[in-house]
Amino acid sequence: MKVAESDILIVPGYKNSGPDHWQTRWQARLSSARRVEQDAWAKPVREDWTARFAEAVNEARKPVVVIAHSLGVATMLQALPDCRNKIAGAFLVAPPEVDNPSIRPKHLMTFGPYKQDPLEFPSIVVASRNDPFGSFEHAGDMANAWGAMLVDGGEAGHINAESGHGPWPEGIMVFASFLARLKP
């Protein structure tokens, strides 16, 4: 699949993805990409976030490819029952452990637990070995449950601007390869 053949949905996590974040940079570069906007980035409400995601999917006119980061991964997973249009694939980065009682802020736990069923579309999970919001082992377990390919991001923190992943060229190469294998 080519970029122009898809509706690419950028799904940021808690507090959105700022101007230096790879998601924002990719959105500017990918012609068919648009961000799933939320009203309250710093106070996420599961029902509001999932409704906004499902609305974006259901409005799409082309096959949907999701690029989700952190709480955006949980948002997508929780919204799937309300998505009528077909998702062609999902690129899932740094899924947090939303069922971990030590997660901060605590209200992020309302986005869990994750579904443990295989996804109905191809997916990739990119995870770091030192992510403060989720262990590599947990990401591996989730990727396995979802039938997703796990990509080891190494010691990459939360794979965001704060951990030095502004443009994230390695990520865009993995995404481009993933996109090329999807069927329009």
N, C-alpha and C positions, 0 to 999 in steps of 0.2 A: 504494500500500500504506500502511496505517496502522501505527503503532507496535504496537498490540495484535494485529495480524495477522502479526507477525514475531517471531522470536527474534533479538534484537540481541546480537551478541557483541562485547564490547570487548576488543581485543587490544593491550595495552601493549607497549612495547619494553623495552630494557635498563634495569634498575633499577626497573621498574614505573612507574606514573603516580601520583604523590603526591596528597594531598588537595586541592591547589590546581590540579592539572592539569585541562584541559578534559575529558579522558576520564572522570575520576572525577566531575566535576560533571555531565556528560551521563548517566552511568550512574545517578546519583541522580534525574535528571529523566525518564528514559525508562523507562516501566513494565515493558517486556519485556526490558530490557538486563541482561546479566550479564557479568562479567569472566572471561576465560580465565585462571585462576590458574596460576602456575608455582612450582615448589619452590625454584628458585635464580634469583632475579631478577638478582643481580649476577654470576652465573657461568652465562650461558645455554649450554645444550647443545642443539644443533639437534635431535637425535633426541627428546629429552625434550619440548622446546617444541612441536615439530610433532605429536608423539603426543597431547599434551594438547589442542591445537587441534582435531585431527581427532576426538578423543573428544567434545569439546563440540559440534562440528557434527553428528556422528552421533547424539548424544542429543537433538537438537532435534526438537520436535514440530510446528513451524511453519517456513515458509521462513526461512532464515538471512540476516541482513544483517550484514556485518562492518564494524566501525569499528576500523581498525588504525592504529597510530602507530609510526613508526620501525622498529625491529627486528620489531615485530608484523607489518609488511607482509611482510618476508622470511619470517617464520614461516608466515603464511597461504599464501604462494606455494609454499613447500617442502612443505607438508602437503596440498596439493590432491589428489595421487594417492591419499591414504588417506581422503578424505572421500566417504562414500557418499550422504549427504543433499545435497540441492540447495542451493547458495548462490544466493540471489536477487539479491544485489548486494554491492558492496564499496566503502567509503569509505576511501581509502588516503592517509594524511597523512605527509609528510616521509620518503619512503623513503630509507634511507641507501645509500651506495655500498659494498655489502658485498664488492665485488671490487676495491676500491681498497687497495693495500698500505699506504697511509699512514693508514688508518682506525685509530682507537684506541677501545677495546682491541682488540688483534689477533684475539682469539678470535671477534669478530663476523664475521670473514671466513668462518668455517665455515658461515655461513648463505647463502653465495653459491655459484655465481653465480645471478642471477635467471633464471627461465625467460623466454624471448623469444617465447613463443607467445601468441596472443590468448586472453584469459580467456573462459570459457563463460557469463559473466554480466556485466551492466552494471557499470561501475566508474568511479570518479572518483579522480584523483590530485591532491592539493593539495600544492604545493611552493613553497618560499621561494627567493628569489633570493640569499639570503646564509646558507643553512643550512651550518653547519660540518661536517655529516656527509654532505652530498650536494649536488652542484651542480644548479641548475635545469635545465641542459642534459641531465644524466643522467636526471633525473626525467622530462623531456619525451621522451627516447628510450624510456624504459621505458613511459610512458603510451601512446606510439605503438605499441610492440610488443604491449602488452596490449589494445589497442583501447579504452583508457580516455580519458575526457575529462580534459584537463589544466586545472587551475585555478591561476592565478598568484596566490600568496599575498603577493606583494610582498616587501619587506625585512622578513621575519618571523622570522629566526633558525631555530631548530629547531621552531618552532610548539609550544612547550611552556610550562610555567609560568615557567621561567627567562627566556624571551623575552617574557614579558608576556601569554601566552595562557592565562589562568585560565579564565574562563567562555567566551571566544571566541565571542561572539554572531554574528559574520560566518560562522563555520564551521557553527554549528547551523542558520543559515538556508540555507546551501548543502546541508547534509545533509537538511533537511526537504524541500527541493525535489526532491532526488535520490530520497528515499524515496517521495514522492508519485507519481513516475513509474514505480516498480517494480510489477510485477504480482504479486498475492498467489498 
